[in-house]
Amino acid sequence: MQQGRTAGKSFRPQTFKDFYDSPHPVQSKIARVIARAKKGLTAYEIQDLAGCSVYSVRTVLKTMKAIEGVYIVGWRRTAPTALTALYAMGSLPDVEKPASVRDQELVRKKVGKFIITPVAAVEASPEMLHYKALAEALVPKRNEQEQREVNSMYLNHISGGAYG
């Protein structure tokens, strides 16, 4: 039993075909599933066909990409704004990821620059002048000591009497 564990840790694949003889049965299953798919599969499709976790699939795919055993053959839209990679056996260069849908929509709409209103213009607006006059009429002027007393009463009120 101890010998099998050591063999598994020393397994260092050099090519895609090395995964067929892997001491880890999950790696062997994943390699066989990928080899049968000529047009490419997503990580979740490989997971379903190999009967393992998607974490295992992603770990093995990462190792396979490192030794140039798999490449990204294309991209599939899984939601209006989501893309997922299709993996196939081989050492060709990865297909570039398409531009995101959001970027494409912004280009189509030709969104202009945002218009920023200066703060001085907002403060001088009739609405702001009205709100300032209303605040002056409703909120009494207090000195620093009076402000502390009011703040203390408020904190005592919201804490249920714990402050004080």
C-alpha positions, 0 to 999 in steps of 0.5 A: 500500500505504501508503495502505491502512494509513493508511485502516485506522488512521483508521477510526472507526466511529460506528454498527454499520453502519459495520463493514460497510464497515470496511477490516479484513475481520475487523471486517466478518465479525464485524459480519455474523455478529452481524447475522444472529443475532437471539437472540445469540451468545457470543464463541466462537460469533462466532469460529467463524462469522467464522473469526478469533481470540476476541481479535479478536472481543472487541476488536471487541465492546468497540468495538461496545459503546462506540458502542452497536452491540451489547448483552448480550441474555442469559447462557448457562451454560457450566459448573456455575459459569460464565456467558458473555454473548450479544451481539446487534445493538442499543442496548438496555440489557444484561441483568443477569448472574444471581447465581452458582451458589455464592451461590445454593447458600449461600442455599439451604443457609442457612449459619450463621456459623462457630463460632470456638473461643477459643485459650485453650480449645484450649490448655487441652484435654486433647490440647494438654496431652498434646502439651506434656508429650510435647514437654517430655519429648522436646526438651531445654531449650537456652540460646541458644548451644546453639540456634544450634549445633543450627540450624547443624548442621541447616542444614549437613545440609539444604544438603549441607555448603554451610553451615558 
